[in-house]
Structures are given as structure tokens and as C-alpha cells.
């Protein structure tokens, strides 16, 4: 059970995310407005992103989250954070998903770098998307291999579960071969988060805490991303 002050901080965080969702969530929301009913597959969802998608898309969205940590799945079930399922992508790719399940939106953010079979998983996503469906992929860029080490991950291998960098070129090729059309691609420099970064840093310092790697990502270009749309029927 959360302590009172942590509940207050969590509430403040959710208010912040309501108005400033993560970059990928904002892109998916913007490009998915034409869908009558949004069905979301969130891979590597953790315990925060189910709430973020509910804030961004509304409680009427149909949400399924996948995570490899049973404790997160159990917590999701306990507090009713939508449909959270266990999946180990390195063992079963996406075979644990019923073939008939199709999604209009798939979020695959900061997962592929933890996989040895990332391109295989990336290609397999197509089997679970509707025609016109949207896919967002985000992962540390090759720039991160040259950054200094910092708590919260700034150098790629600050996270010892990272396997390797997946370049934009190879991910773009995999998606194009799988029937996706690339809508947007590049280094993530969220303009809003760049603009408010100095204020965030000041608040962190005044609170007696250290600025972590994640607080610098949009400034230095730690991550790159692809937003793609299904353009052809799966073969």
C-alpha cells in the first residue's frame, strides 16, 4: 500500500501526464483519431502505461498490456489496470497472443533493446494489426553508446539488461518488408519537454535530488523512434 505522500506524488504525476503524455502516446493519439474504436496493445507495459493510455485515449479504449514480470501482471490484475498478460518475447515471440486478436494501435517502446530477437518480434507485430493500424517503436539510439554514464541511464549500457542497439535503418527495413508504411522517423527531441527541461531540473535540485539520465534524453537525443502504419495485407 502506498504511503500518503507517495499517493500525492502519484496523483501529481498523473495530472502532469494528462496534459503532457509521453511523446509516443501523443503521436499515437494524434494519428488514431480516425478510428471509431481504439484497440491498444502495449508491449512492456509495466504498471504506469496502462494509466497513461487511459488518460490519453479515455476509459472507453480497449487496452491489452504485455509484460514479462509476473509481479507487474499481478499488480495490474489486483488494481484493475485493464487486461495485463504475461509474455516473454525471447521465448515465444508473440505466440502467446491468439492469432485472431488484431489491434489498431501497438506501442513497442523501450523493449526491443532488451531482446536478442528484436527484429523477429518487430516483424511478428504485423500479424496482430488491422489494415491502417499504427505502430510506435522507440529505443535508445546509437548516439547513446557515446554518452557518459549516469544514474537513470544515459550511456546505453547503464542498463545491464540492454542487449544491443537497433538502428533506425534496420528497423525501417524490417517494417517495410512486413507491410508497414513509415509515417515519421528520427531522433526523439520532444519540443515541449525540451522547453520545460530547465524548470524540471531546477525543481529536482530544489527537492535535493540529482538530475538523472532520463531528464536529459530529449535534450541530447538519447532515443530514436519510428511511427508506422500497416499498408498491405499480411502475407
C-alpha positions in Angstrom: 0.0 0.0 0.0 1.3 3.4 -0.9 2.2 5.9 1.8 0.1 9.1 1.8 2.9 11.3 0.4 3.6 8.8 -2.4 -0.1 8.8 -3.3 0.1 12.6 -3.5 3.1 12.4 -5.8 1.4 9.8 -7.9 -1.6 12.0 -8.3 0.5 15.0 -9.3 2.3 12.8 -11.8 -0.9 11.6 -13.4 -2.2 15.2 -13.7 1.1 16.1 -15.4 0.8 13.1 -17.8 -2.8 14.0 -18.5 -1.6 17.3 -20.1 1.8 16.1 -21.2 1.7 12.4 -22.2 4.9 10.7 -23.3 5.9 11.6 -26.9 4.9 8.2 -28.4 1.5 8.2 -26.7 0.8 11.7 -28.1 1.8 10.6 -31.6 -0.4 7.5 -31.4 -3.4 9.6 -30.1 -3.0 12.2 -32.8 -2.8 9.7 -35.7 -5.5 7.4 -34.3 -8.3 9.9 -34.2 -9.9 8.4 -37.3 -10.5 5.0 -35.6 -14.1 4.5 -34.3 -12.9 2.2 -31.6 -9.2 2.1 -30.5 -7.8 -1.3 -29.5 -4.4 -0.9 -28.0 -1.6 -3.5 -27.5 1.1 -2.1 -25.2 4.2 -4.3 -25.1 6.3 -4.0 -22.0 3.6 -2.0 -20.3 4.8 -2.0 -16.7 2.3 -0.5 -14.2 2.3 3.1 -15.3 1.5 3.0 -19.0 -2.0 1.4 -18.6 -2.9 4.6 -16.7 -1.2 6.8 -19.2 -3.2 5.3 -22.1 -6.4 5.6 -20.2 -5.7 9.3 -19.6 -4.8 9.8 -23.3 -7.4 7.7 -25.0 -10.2 7.7 -22.5 -11.6 4.8 -20.4 -13.6 3.5 -23.5 -10.4 2.3 -25.2 -9.8 -1.4 -25.4 -6.4 -2.0 -23.8 -4.2 -5.1 -23.5 -0.8 -4.9 -21.9 2.1 -7.4 -22.1 4.9 -7.7 -19.5 7.5 -10.4 -18.6 7.5 -9.7 -14.9 4.7 -11.7 -13.1 4.6 -9.2 -10.2 3.6 -6.4 -12.6 0.9 -8.6 -14.2 -0.4 -9.5 -10.7 -0.5 -5.8 -9.7 -2.3 -4.9 -12.8 -4.9 -7.6 -12.1 -5.2 -6.5 -8.5 -5.9 -2.9 -9.1 -7.9 -3.3 -12.3 -5.4 -1.8 -14.8 -7.1 -3.3 -17.8 -6.1 -6.6 -19.3 -2.4 -7.3 -18.4 -0.8 -10.6 -19.6 2.5 -12.3 -19.1 4.7 -12.6 -22.2 8.4 -13.5 -22.6 9.2 -12.3 -26.1 12.5 -14.0 -26.3 10.9 -17.4 -25.7 7.6 -17.2 -27.5 7.9 -14.0 -29.7 4.2 -13.2 -29.8 2.8 -16.7 -30.0 1.0 -16.3 -26.7 -1.4 -13.9 -28.4 -4.3 -15.6 -30.1 -3.9 -15.2 -33.9 -7.3 -13.6 -34.3 -6.5 -10.7 -32.0 -6.0 -7.6 -34.0 -5.1 -4.1 -32.8 -5.5 -0.6 -34.2 -2.6 0.7 -32.1 0.6 -1.1 -30.9 3.1 0.6 -28.6 6.6 -1.0 -28.6 8.6 1.5 -26.6 11.9 0.7 -25.0 11.5 -3.0 -25.3 13.4 -4.1 -28.4 16.8 -3.2 -26.9 16.2 -5.9 -24.2 15.8 -8.6 -26.9 18.2 -10.7 -29.0 15.4 -11.5 -31.4 14.1 -7.9 -31.7 13.7 -7.9 -35.5 11.8 -11.2 -35.4 9.4 -9.7 -32.8 9.1 -6.5 -34.8 8.1 -8.4 -37.9 5.6 -10.6 -35.9 3.7 -7.5 -34.8 2.2 -7.2 -38.3 0.1 -10.3 -37.7 -1.7 -8.6 -34.9 -2.6 -5.3 -36.6 -5.6 -4.1 -38.6 -5.1 -2.6 -42.1 -4.3 1.0 -41.3 -3.2 0.2 -37.8 -0.5 2.2 -36.1 2.8 1.0 -34.6 5.1 3.2 -32.4 8.7 1.9 -31.8 11.1 3.7 -29.6 14.6 2.6 -28.4 18.0 4.1 -27.4 19.8 5.5 -30.4 23.3 4.6 -31.5 24.2 8.0 -30.0 23.7 6.6 -26.6 26.8 4.4 -27.0 28.9 7.6 -26.8 27.2 9.3 -23.8 28.7 9.3 -20.3 27.4 7.0 -17.7 24.6 8.5 -15.4 22.0 7.2 -13.0 18.7 6.6 -14.7 20.5 5.6 -18.0 22.3 7.9 -20.3 25.0 5.6 -21.6 23.4 2.6 -23.4 24.9 0.0 -21.1 24.0 1.8 -17.9 21.1 -0.6 -18.0 22.7 -4.0 -17.8 19.6 -5.7 -19.3 20.2 -3.9 -22.7 21.3 -6.4 -25.3 22.2 -4.2 -28.3 21.3 -1.1 -30.3 18.8 -1.4 -33.1 19.4 1.2 -35.7 16.7 3.1 -37.5 17.9 1.7 -40.8 17.4 -1.9 -39.8 14.1 -1.4 -38.1 12.8 0.6 -41.0 13.8 -2.2 -43.4 12.2 -4.9 -41.2 8.9 -2.9 -41.0 8.9 -2.1 -44.7 9.4 -5.8 -45.5 6.5 -6.6 -43.2 4.0 -4.3 -44.9 4.3 -1.1 -43.0 4.5 2.4 -44.3 6.8 4.8 -42.4 4.9 7.9 -41.3 7.6 9.5 -39.0 11.1 8.6 -38.2 14.0 10.2 -36.4 15.7 11.2 -33.1 13.3 11.9 -30.3 13.5 15.6 -29.3 10.1 16.3 -27.8 9.8 20.1 -28.2 7.6 20.5 -25.1 9.9 18.5 -22.8 12.9 20.3 -24.2 11.2 23.7 -23.4 10.3 22.8 -19.9 13.6 20.9 -19.1 15.3 23.9 -17.2 12.2 24.2 -14.9 12.2 20.4 -14.3 16.0 20.5 -13.5 15.5 23.4 -11.1 12.7 21.6 -9.3 14.8 18.5 -9.0 17.7 20.3 -7.5 15.5 22.3 -5.1 14.0 19.0 -3.9 17.5 17.8 -3.0 17.7 15.2 -5.7 20.0 14.6 -8.6 19.3 15.1 -12.3 19.1 11.6 -13.8 19.8 10.4 -17.3 16.1 10.3 -18.2 15.8 14.0 -17.5 18.3 14.6 -20.4 17.0 12.3 -23.1 15.2 14.8 -25.2 18.0 17.3 -25.0 20.8 15.0 -26.1 18.8 12.7 -28.4 19.1 9.5 -26.4 16.3 7.7 -28.2 15.1 7.3 -31.7 11.7 6.3 -32.9 9.5 5.1 -35.8 5.8 5.7 -36.3 4.4 3.3 -38.9 1.1 2.3 -40.5 0.0 -1.0 -41.9 -0.3 -0.5 -45.6 -0.7 -4.0 -47.1 -2.5 -7.3 -46.1 -0.2 -9.7 -44.2 1.1 -12.5 -46.4 
